[in-house]
């Protein structure tokens, strides 16, 4: 079997050793000529998977190491009988940790306490559920908006969603019947609003320019706006106005309406900015590799029939050591929120991403586009919080539970 893969999918060659011969290419080099003799193709979000890419090729399976699928023409794949899998949920925890880091950084910078404030979460799927659980651990009050889930849990005979009194874990938020509110109810009450929806341009629940003029008009004055979903979920013209008018206290942007050629004026105005890497923890990326490669194995097992099978791939033996395997916190050095920030920054300092992103402001347009692409393709090894053990001395009340709630191992 011949396999072509984006070179920035981690461990893709090792994962496919027993599947066939793997050729890795840059995303820009994955075009129709590159797949003329390819049976299996693994891509990321910058590769448009459609008839232009696949016409005349023998490709039988596509794996996209992403949670979003707006770059894939799934109707075309279905018509052509081409198997497809993405990696939903693979980077959900990574995005949740990015949101935690952003909130703690803003709270430090602007001198406010997170506990007791209200966070509006728009989209409570794989990612939003992780954010909700971590936000609850931080002591935030929650307002949840997710029309598709709200309809689903109200349908007769639904077995997936069961009522609970108190959601605690990400699984609770993902599988339980929750109290959802409309945007009209959420926006005027939320101190902070974060978007975790797919990009949908049509259908019952379109999200293209969901954050439009009316959205920002309804927002509580002085709110904080975060978007780590897709850039086109917010209308950049209206976001500019919301910032310029003082309606927003702060803005956190990991996604941009025109990637790679992003709006540098908006970059300058954002309080925290990054190049679409909220979900780029190394653990999340490797999880994406595992999901799509194992889906390919299942697909080709079915084609092969009885008598032959590809075993599932386990990446654990290849994972590198975390940068901060152990952290020690002393309650004498600060309050609970300060100590939380110390633990998070030991694993992930969000200001590093912000600083490198802003270096693009000094570059000419063409160089800036290439630089943005490089920031994503050459992103640093960022391990998730669960890889770090935290030892506590004289901890303030609630610190151990909060650290565990956002993902750390507490000793």
N, C-alpha and C positions, 0 to 999 in steps of 0.2 A: 504494500500500500504506500502511496506517495502522499505526503502531508506537507502543507505550507502553513506557516504560522507567523504571526506578528512577533518580532524578536523581543518585544518588551513584555510578553507573557512569561512570568517567571517559571523556571523549571520545565518549560514546555518540551524541550528535547528529551530530558530525563523521563518525563511522564509518558512519552510516546515511544520509548525504546523498543517495546515489544509489539507496537502497532505497525510500524513501518519506518520508512526513511523520511526524516523531517528536515525541511529547508526553512530557515528563519529569514524574514525580510523586514525592512522598515515598513511602517504602515503606508508610506507614500509609494513603495515599490509593489504593493499588492494590487495588481491590476489584472485585466483579462489575460494578458500574455503570461503572467506568472502562474495562472491556474489551468493552463491548457492541458496539463497532464497530471492534475491533482485529484485525488480521491476525497481528501478531507482537508478542510480549511478552518483555521482558528484565528479569530480577529479580535480587535478592540473597537471602541466606539468611533474612531476616526475613519474606519473603513466602511464605505457604503456598500452594503450587500444587496445587489439587485441584478436585473437582467444584463445590464452593461458589464458588470463584473464577471458574471458566470456564463454568459452565452457561449455555446459551443464547447464548454468544458465538461469533464466527466465527474465533477464534484458531486459526491453523494451525501456529505454531511457538513454542516456549518456549526461551529461552536463560537459563541461570542462571550468573552470573559468579562461581561458587563451585566449590571442589573437592568439598565435601560435597553430598549430594543427599537428605538425610533430610527436607527440607522440601518435597520434590516427590513426588507420587503418580504414579510412572511407570507403574504398571499402568493407571490411569485414562487417562493420555495415550495409551498404546498401544491401548487399546480404542477410543478416539475418533479414532485416526489422526492425532494431533497430534505433530509433530516435536519432538524435545528434544535439547538439548546442554548440558552443563555445561563447566567449565574445569579438568579434572583436571591437577594439576601446575603450574598457572599461578602459584601463590603458594608453591611448594615451596622455592625458594631464599630467599624472604623469611622463612619460618619457620625455615629453617636458620640464617640470620643472627641471628634473634631468640635462638635457643638459644645460639649462640656468645656473643652479648652478655650473656645471662643468666649463663652459666657463668663468664665473665671477671669480671663484677661480683661474683658470689658468692665467687669465689676471692680477689678483692681484699679484700672485706669481711671474710671469715673467715680470711684469711691461709693459704691452702693452694695447692699447685701442682697444676694440672690434669694435666700430663704424668705418665703412669704410672698414673693412676687408671682405674677401670673404669666405663664407661658402658653401661647396659643400654638398648637401643632396642627398644621394643615397637611393631611395625608398620614394615616396611621397604619401603614403596611409594615413590611420588614424593617425599614429604616425608622419610620415614625414611632414604631413600637419600642425600638431600642432607645430612641431619644426620650420617649415618655418615661420609661423605667429609670433612666439615669437622672432625668430632671426631677422625678419624684424623690429620688435618693438625695438630691441636692436641696430638697425642701421647697421646691417650686409648686405652686398650684397649677393645675392643668385645665385647659379648655381644648377639646378635641373636635376636629372637623374632618369628616371623610364620608361624603355622600354615598359612594358605592358600598362601603362597609355598613353604613347605617341602613341602607335598603336590604342588604344581604342578611343582616342579623334579625330583621323584622319579618323575613319571609317565613311562612308556615313550614314546619318540618325541618328547619335549619338545625343541624346537629353540631356544627363547628363552634358556634358561639354560645357559651353558657354564662349565665349571670354570676357575678361575684360581688362581694361587698367592697373589697379593697384590692385594686390591682397593684402588684409589687414588682414582678419580673417582666422582662420583655415578652415572654411567652404569654403571661397574663393579658398584656395589652393586645397581643396578636390574636389570641384565641377566644377571648371572653366578650360578652355583651357589654359594651361601654355606653356611657352617656355622651352622645355626640350633640354638637350645637351647630347652628348655621353660621356662615361667615358674618352675617349681619349681627349675630349675637356675640361672636368671638372678637371681631376687630375692635370695637369700642372699649372692650374690657381688658384686653391682653397688654401687659407691659412689654412683652417680647413676642414676636411672631416668627415662626420658622417653617419653611416650605419643604415638604418631602413627598412630592407627587410626581408621577410620570408625565412626560410631555405628550398631551393629547390635543390634536388640532380640531377634532370633530367628535361626534358621539354625544352621549347623554351628559358626560362630565368633561367638557373640554377644559384644558388647563393652559393653553396658549394665552399669554398675557392675562393670566388669572389675576396677578397683581397689577391692576390697571388704575386708571384715574379714580374710579369709584372705590376701589380697594383702599388706596392710600387716603382718600378723603374720609373713609370711615374709621381709619386707624386712630387709636388713642393718641392724643398729642404727647410727644416725647417718647414714643415707642421705639423699640429696637427691632430691626428687620434683618432676618438671616435667610439666605437662599443657598442651599447646597444640592438642589435637585437638577434643574435644567435652566439655562440662562433665559430661554424664551418664555419661561413661566412668569417672569416679570417683564413689564414694559419699561425699557430703559429710559424713555423720554419722561414717563410719569415718575419713575424712581428719582431721576434728576430733580424734578420739581419738588418731590417730597423732601429730599435732602436740602435743597436750596431754601425752601420755605421754613425750615426748622421743624417740620412736622416730625421728623425722625431724630431721635437722640443719637443713634448709632446705626451703622449698616455693616453687615458682614456678608461678603460675596465670595463664593468659591466658583460660581458659574457665571457665564457672560453670554449675552444674547448673540454676539458675533465672534465666537471662537473660530479661529485663532486671532483674528484681527479685531481685538477687543477695543472698547471705548476707553481711551486713556484718561479722559476727563472724569469718567465714573470711577476709574481706578484711583485717581487722586482723592476723590471725595470719600471713598469707602474707608471705614475705620479699620477693618481687617480685610485683607484680600489674599486670594490664593488661586492657582491655576487649575481648578477642577481636580483637586487631589484629596478632597475630604475623605473619600473612600479608598485612598491609596496606601493604607497600612500594608505592610508586607504580608501579614497574616491574611488580610482580606483578599489581596491579589492572588496569593497561593491557593486560597480557598476557591477562588474563581477558576483557576487552572484545574484544580481537582474536580470541580463540578462538571466542567465542559468535557474534559478528557474522559471521565467516567461515563458521561452521557454518550460520548462517541463509542466507547467500548460496548455499551449496551446495544447501541444501534447496529454496530457491525457484528455483534454476537447474534442478533436476530437474522441478519443477512446470511451469516455463515451456517445457521441451523445447528442441528445436533452434532455432537462429536468434537466441537471446538469452541473455546471461549477465551476472552481476554479478561484477566483478573482486574479488580479495581486497583487504582494507584493510590499509595499512601505517601504524602510528602514529608511526614514527620522526621525521618532520618536526615533530611537535607536542610532543615531549618537552622538558620544561624542563631547565635546567642543574642539575647536582647541587649541593647545599649545600657539599660539600667536594670539588671536582674534583682537588685536589692536597694531599697530606700529606707532611711531611718528618719523619723519625724519626732521632734521634741516639742511637747505642748508649751514649753516655756518660751518658744521662739515666735509664737503668734496665735491668733484665734483660729477657729475651725476653718473658715474660708481661706485664710492665708496658708494654712497647712495643706489643705486640699490642692491649692495652686502649686505649692512646692512639689507635691507628689506627681501632679500631672506634668509639670514642666520638666521633671526628671526624665519622663518617658517621651513627651511630645511638647516642644516649645513652639507654639503656633506662630510666634513672632519671627521664627526663622523662615517660614514660608512667606509671611508677609514681606519681610525684608528683601528676599530674593525676587519676589514678584515685582516690587517697586523699582528694582534696578532696571527693569525694562523701560521705565519712563525716560531714561537718558538715551535710548537707542532710536535710530531711524526706523521707519515703519517696517521695511522688509526684514531688518535684523530683529526687530521686536517680535515679529511673527515666528521666526525661527527660534528665538530665545524661549518664547512661550511653549512651543512644541518640545524643546529640549528640557524645560523644567518638568514636564510631565513624563517624558520618556526616560529621563535620568534621575527620577525621583529617589530620594534617599531611603535607606532602610528604616522604616518606622514600625516598631513592634507595638502590639496592643497592650493595654494595661494588665491583662491577666498574666502576662509573662513576668510581672514584677511583684516581688514580695515586699511588703511594707512592715517595718518594725516600729512600734509606738512606745514612746516614753511620756508619762504624764499627759495622756491625750485628753482634750476637752470632751465633754459628753457628746456622743453621737458621731465622733470622728471615725471610729472603726466601722460602724454600720454604713456610713456614707461612702467611705472608701470601697467597701465591699459592693455597695450598690452601684457604683460607677465602674466596677470591674476589677479592682485590685485584689490580690491575695493579701490578707492581713494576718500577720504573725502575732 
